[in-house]
Amino acid sequence: MAKTQLNVRVEESTAQAARQRALQRGVSVNRYIEELVKQDAGETGRTFVESAADFMKRYEAVFAEEFGEASGARGGAKPGAEKSRR
């Protein structure tokens, strides 16, 4: 994958902390920052999926009542169900 340069401004103490942590891990500052960003992006994605699953658990009965038992993760809406409800 192609690399691109990203310039950021941080407090000197933050830059020093990044240098120190990278040194402790035996990686470059660039690699350390890249790993942090990838980790953060993964956490965000994981949090979204967990929240969506929790939402479905909490409101499954509401969706089933409104759209029928076949809706949601168990198979989708019944064909033509929306038209017949109108």
VMD Tcl script that builds the backbone (N, CA, C; Angstrom):
set m [mol new atoms 258]
animate dup $m
set s [atomselect $m all]
$s set {name element resname resid chain x y z} {
  {N N MET 1 A 0.854 -1.178 0.000}
  {CA C MET 1 A 0.000 0.000 0.000}
  {C C MET 1 A 0.901 1.242 0.000}
  {N N ALA 2 A 0.531 2.229 -0.776}
  {CA C ALA 2 A 1.309 3.459 -0.872}
  {C C ALA 2 A 1.265 4.227 0.441}
  {N N LYS 3 A 2.350 4.870 0.752}
  {CA C LYS 3 A 2.440 5.679 1.970}
  {C C LYS 3 A 2.285 7.140 1.591}
  {N N THR 4 A 1.755 7.904 2.514}
  {CA C THR 4 A 1.637 9.340 2.328}
  {C C THR 4 A 2.148 10.020 3.584}
  {N N GLN 5 A 2.604 11.230 3.436}
  {CA C GLN 5 A 3.128 11.959 4.580}
  {C C GLN 5 A 2.014 12.759 5.230}
  {N N LEU 6 A 1.988 12.712 6.556}
  {CA C LEU 6 A 0.997 13.444 7.337}
  {C C LEU 6 A 1.755 14.260 8.368}
  {N N ASN 7 A 1.601 15.557 8.333}
  {CA C ASN 7 A 2.264 16.429 9.303}
  {C C ASN 7 A 1.248 16.875 10.344}
  {N N VAL 8 A 1.592 16.702 11.602}
  {CA C VAL 8 A 0.705 17.111 12.683}
  {C C VAL 8 A 1.497 17.945 13.683}
  {N N ARG 9 A 0.794 18.784 14.399}
  {CA C ARG 9 A 1.416 19.586 15.458}
  {C C ARG 9 A 0.853 19.113 16.788}
  {N N VAL 10 A 1.738 18.789 17.712}
  {CA C VAL 10 A 1.336 18.347 19.043}
  {C C VAL 10 A 2.214 19.058 20.064}
  {N N GLU 11 A 1.771 19.040 21.304}
  {CA C GLU 11 A 2.579 19.592 22.390}
  {C C GLU 11 A 3.902 18.829 22.462}
  {N N GLU 12 A 4.944 19.491 22.887}
  {CA C GLU 12 A 6.255 18.839 23.003}
  {C C GLU 12 A 6.176 17.622 23.916}
  {N N SER 13 A 5.411 17.713 24.987}
  {CA C SER 13 A 5.294 16.573 25.903}
  {C C SER 13 A 4.634 15.373 25.217}
  {N N THR 14 A 3.697 15.630 24.318}
  {CA C THR 14 A 3.050 14.552 23.573}
  {C C THR 14 A 4.035 13.920 22.600}
  {N N ALA 15 A 4.810 14.744 21.922}
  {CA C ALA 15 A 5.822 14.235 20.998}
  {C C ALA 15 A 6.860 13.397 21.746}
  {N N GLN 16 A 7.276 13.865 22.896}
  {CA C GLN 16 A 8.253 13.126 23.689}
  {C C GLN 16 A 7.678 11.792 24.163}
  {N N ALA 17 A 6.425 11.801 24.574}
  {CA C ALA 17 A 5.772 10.564 25.006}
  {C C ALA 17 A 5.692 9.577 23.844}
  {N N ALA 18 A 5.371 10.062 22.654}
  {CA C ALA 18 A 5.305 9.191 21.473}
  {C C ALA 18 A 6.678 8.606 21.170}
  {N N ARG 19 A 7.713 9.429 21.235}
  {CA C ARG 19 A 9.075 8.938 20.997}
  {C C ARG 19 A 9.464 7.872 22.017}
  {N N GLN 20 A 9.141 8.130 23.269}
  {CA C GLN 20 A 9.492 7.200 24.343}
  {C C GLN 20 A 8.760 5.871 24.191}
  {N N ARG 21 A 7.447 5.921 23.912}
  {CA C ARG 21 A 6.665 4.689 23.753}
  {C C ARG 21 A 7.125 3.905 22.530}
  {N N ALA 22 A 7.441 4.603 21.447}
  {CA C ALA 22 A 7.938 3.927 20.248}
  {C C ALA 22 A 9.268 3.228 20.551}
  {N N LEU 23 A 10.141 3.908 21.271}
  {CA C LEU 23 A 11.432 3.336 21.648}
  {C C LEU 23 A 11.229 2.097 22.519}
  {N N GLN 24 A 10.332 2.176 23.488}
  {CA C GLN 24 A 10.040 1.042 24.366}
  {C C GLN 24 A 9.511 -0.159 23.582}
  {N N ARG 25 A 8.756 0.114 22.543}
  {CA C ARG 25 A 8.179 -0.969 21.732}
  {C C ARG 25 A 9.122 -1.437 20.634}
  {N N GLY 26 A 10.189 -0.694 20.436}
  {CA C GLY 26 A 11.153 -1.068 19.404}
  {C C GLY 26 A 10.691 -0.781 17.992}
  {N N VAL 27 A 9.883 0.257 17.828}
  {CA C VAL 27 A 9.387 0.642 16.508}
  {C C VAL 27 A 9.644 2.132 16.295}
  {N N SER 28 A 9.531 2.558 15.057}
  {CA C SER 28 A 9.675 3.982 14.758}
  {C C SER 28 A 8.457 4.745 15.268}
  {N N VAL 29 A 8.609 6.043 15.407}
  {CA C VAL 29 A 7.474 6.881 15.807}
  {C C VAL 29 A 6.374 6.778 14.748}
  {N N ASN 30 A 6.771 6.771 13.478}
  {CA C ASN 30 A 5.773 6.631 12.415}
  {C C ASN 30 A 4.962 5.346 12.600}
  {N N ARG 31 A 5.654 4.234 12.827}
  {CA C ARG 31 A 4.977 2.947 12.999}
  {C C ARG 31 A 4.083 2.966 14.235}
  {N N TYR 32 A 4.578 3.542 15.317}
  {CA C TYR 32 A 3.815 3.623 16.552}
  {C C TYR 32 A 2.506 4.389 16.345}
  {N N ILE 33 A 2.587 5.544 15.707}
  {CA C ILE 33 A 1.396 6.362 15.453}
  {C C ILE 33 A 0.443 5.625 14.518}
  {N N GLU 34 A 0.979 4.989 13.474}
  {CA C GLU 34 A 0.143 4.246 12.540}
  {C C GLU 34 A -0.614 3.126 13.258}
  {N N GLU 35 A 0.060 2.412 14.142}
  {CA C GLU 35 A -0.581 1.343 14.905}
  {C C GLU 35 A -1.674 1.887 15.821}
  {N N LEU 36 A -1.416 3.037 16.443}
  {CA C LEU 36 A -2.436 3.641 17.309}
  {C C LEU 36 A -3.696 3.997 16.527}
  {N N VAL 37 A -3.515 4.567 15.350}
  {CA C VAL 37 A -4.661 4.960 14.532}
  {C C VAL 37 A -5.438 3.720 14.088}
  {N N LYS 38 A -4.724 2.688 13.636}
  {CA C LYS 38 A -5.391 1.459 13.214}
  {C C LYS 38 A -6.140 0.822 14.377}
  {N N GLN 39 A -5.533 0.823 15.547}
  {CA C GLN 39 A -6.190 0.266 16.733}
  {C C GLN 39 A -7.447 1.062 17.059}
  {N N ASP 40 A -7.348 2.381 17.023}
  {CA C ASP 40 A -8.502 3.223 17.321}
  {C C ASP 40 A -9.620 2.993 16.317}
  {N N ALA 41 A -9.289 2.884 15.049}
  {CA C ALA 41 A -10.299 2.639 14.013}
  {C C ALA 41 A -10.969 1.293 14.244}
  {N N GLY 42 A -10.218 0.301 14.643}
  {CA C GLY 42 A -10.782 -1.009 14.932}
  {C C GLY 42 A -11.705 -0.975 16.129}
  {N N GLU 43 A -11.338 -0.232 17.143}
  {CA C GLU 43 A -12.173 -0.115 18.338}
  {C C GLU 43 A -13.496 0.550 17.994}
  {N N THR 44 A -13.429 1.562 17.151}
  {CA C THR 44 A -14.653 2.256 16.755}
  {C C THR 44 A -15.580 1.306 16.014}
  {N N GLY 45 A -15.027 0.546 15.083}
  {CA C GLY 45 A -15.835 -0.413 14.343}
  {C C GLY 45 A -16.437 -1.465 15.249}
  {N N ARG 46 A -15.646 -1.968 16.175}
  {CA C ARG 46 A -16.121 -2.984 17.106}
  {C C ARG 46 A -17.221 -2.417 17.999}
  {N N THR 47 A -17.025 -1.200 18.466}
  {CA C THR 47 A -18.027 -0.553 19.317}
  {C C THR 47 A -19.339 -0.381 18.562}
  {N N PHE 48 A -19.260 0.007 17.291}
  {CA C PHE 48 A -20.469 0.175 16.486}
  {C C PHE 48 A -21.223 -1.142 16.363}
  {N N VAL 49 A -20.504 -2.213 16.046}
  {CA C VAL 49 A -21.155 -3.517 15.872}
  {C C VAL 49 A -21.787 -3.979 17.183}
  {N N GLU 50 A -21.080 -3.814 18.290}
  {CA C GLU 50 A -21.624 -4.204 19.589}
  {C C GLU 50 A -22.864 -3.390 19.934}
  {N N SER 51 A -22.833 -2.098 19.633}
  {CA C SER 51 A -23.990 -1.235 19.910}
  {C C SER 51 A -25.178 -1.620 19.045}
  {N N ALA 52 A -24.922 -1.933 17.782}
  {CA C ALA 52 A -26.007 -2.345 16.890}
  {C C ALA 52 A -26.625 -3.656 17.375}
  {N N ALA 53 A -25.801 -4.599 17.805}
  {CA C ALA 53 A -26.312 -5.872 18.313}
  {C C ALA 53 A -27.141 -5.654 19.580}
  {N N ASP 54 A -26.665 -4.780 20.450}
  {CA C ASP 54 A -27.406 -4.473 21.674}
  {C C ASP 54 A -28.754 -3.826 21.338}
  {N N PHE 55 A -28.753 -2.924 20.383}
  {CA C PHE 55 A -29.987 -2.270 19.947}
  {C C PHE 55 A -30.997 -3.303 19.461}
  {N N MET 56 A -30.529 -4.241 18.634}
  {CA C MET 56 A -31.435 -5.256 18.103}
  {C C MET 56 A -31.983 -6.154 19.200}
  {N N LYS 57 A -31.152 -6.490 20.183}
  {CA C LYS 57 A -31.638 -7.303 21.303}
  {C C LYS 57 A -32.724 -6.568 22.071}
  {N N ARG 58 A -32.487 -5.288 22.320}
  {CA C ARG 58 A -33.435 -4.500 23.107}
  {C C ARG 58 A -34.756 -4.274 22.392}
  {N N TYR 59 A -34.705 -4.087 21.072}
  {CA C TYR 59 A -35.900 -3.703 20.331}
  {C C TYR 59 A -36.411 -4.784 19.379}
  {N N GLU 60 A -35.913 -6.008 19.534}
  {CA C GLU 60 A -36.348 -7.095 18.664}
  {C C GLU 60 A -37.856 -7.298 18.725}
  {N N ALA 61 A -38.416 -7.261 19.913}
  {CA C ALA 61 A -39.861 -7.470 20.072}
  {C C ALA 61 A -40.657 -6.368 19.384}
  {N N VAL 62 A -40.173 -5.151 19.443}
  {CA C VAL 62 A -40.860 -4.028 18.800}
  {C C VAL 62 A -40.869 -4.224 17.289}
  {N N PHE 63 A -39.712 -4.608 16.720}
  {CA C PHE 63 A -39.643 -4.854 15.288}
  {C C PHE 63 A -40.536 -6.033 14.890}
  {N N ALA 64 A -40.525 -7.085 15.699}
  {CA C ALA 64 A -41.353 -8.260 15.402}
  {C C ALA 64 A -42.827 -7.890 15.414}
  {N N GLU 65 A -43.230 -7.085 16.372}
  {CA C GLU 65 A -44.638 -6.664 16.462}
  {C C GLU 65 A -45.026 -5.811 15.263}
  {N N GLU 66 A -44.147 -4.912 14.882}
  {CA C GLU 66 A -44.452 -3.985 13.799}
  {C C GLU 66 A -44.375 -4.640 12.423}
  {N N PHE 67 A -43.346 -5.472 12.209}
  {CA C PHE 67 A -43.092 -5.995 10.871}
  {C C PHE 67 A -43.292 -7.502 10.743}
  {N N GLY 68 A -43.605 -8.176 11.823}
  {CA C GLY 68 A -43.815 -9.623 11.768}
  {C C GLY 68 A -42.585 -10.380 12.216}
  {N N GLU 69 A -42.786 -11.610 12.573}
  {CA C GLU 69 A -41.711 -12.442 13.109}
  {C C GLU 69 A -40.580 -12.681 12.127}
  {N N ALA 70 A -40.833 -12.634 10.816}
  {CA C ALA 70 A -39.801 -12.932 9.821}
  {C C ALA 70 A -38.863 -11.757 9.581}
  {N N SER 71 A -39.095 -10.611 10.220}
  {CA C SER 71 A -38.238 -9.449 9.981}
  {C C SER 71 A -36.954 -9.545 10.766}
  {N N GLY 72 A -36.031 -8.633 10.467}
  {CA C GLY 72 A -34.784 -8.557 11.213}
  {C C GLY 72 A -33.789 -9.603 10.781}
  {N N ALA 73 A -32.986 -10.056 11.720}
  {CA C ALA 73 A -31.881 -10.955 11.430}
  {C C ALA 73 A -32.362 -12.358 11.075}
  {N N ARG 74 A -33.612 -12.660 11.278}
  {CA C ARG 74 A -34.093 -14.012 11.040}
  {C C ARG 74 A -34.660 -14.226 9.648}
  {N N GLY 75 A -34.389 -13.364 8.712}
  {CA C GLY 75 A -34.844 -13.688 7.363}
  {C C GLY 75 A -35.395 -12.532 6.555}
  {N N GLY 76 A -35.477 -11.358 7.112}
  {CA C GLY 76 A -35.962 -10.212 6.359}
  {C C GLY 76 A -37.479 -10.139 6.367}
  {N N ALA 77 A -37.994 -9.067 5.816}
  {CA C ALA 77 A -39.436 -8.855 5.788}
  {C C ALA 77 A -40.087 -9.822 4.810}
  {N N LYS 78 A -41.328 -10.159 5.083}
  {CA C LYS 78 A -42.075 -11.034 4.199}
  {C C LYS 78 A -42.340 -10.288 2.899}
  {N N PRO 79 A -42.194 -10.961 1.758}
  {CA C PRO 79 A -42.457 -10.286 0.480}
  {C C PRO 79 A -43.875 -9.741 0.442}
  {N N GLY 80 A -44.014 -8.507 0.051}
  {CA C GLY 80 A -45.318 -7.879 -0.057}
  {C C GLY 80 A -45.933 -7.449 1.250}
  {N N ALA 81 A -45.261 -7.693 2.379}
  {CA C ALA 81 A -45.822 -7.361 3.692}
  {C C ALA 81 A -46.066 -5.867 3.817}
  {N N GLU 82 A -45.142 -5.077 3.292}
  {CA C GLU 82 A -45.289 -3.629 3.405}
  {C C GLU 82 A -46.503 -3.142 2.630}
  {N N LYS 83 A -46.718 -3.686 1.445}
  {CA C LYS 83 A -47.862 -3.266 0.625}
  {C C LYS 83 A -49.174 -3.631 1.309}
  {N N SER 84 A -49.231 -4.829 1.914}
  {CA C SER 84 A -50.484 -5.277 2.507}
  {C C SER 84 A -50.825 -4.503 3.774}
  {N N ARG 85 A -49.870 -3.897 4.420}
  {CA C ARG 85 A -50.125 -3.161 5.651}
  {C C ARG 85 A -50.659 -1.768 5.368}
  {N N ARG 86 A -50.507 -1.273 4.169}
  {CA C ARG 86 A -50.910 0.102 3.862}
  {C C ARG 86 A -52.368 0.199 3.614}
}
mol reanalyze $m
mol bondsrecalc $m
mol representation Tube
mol addrep $m
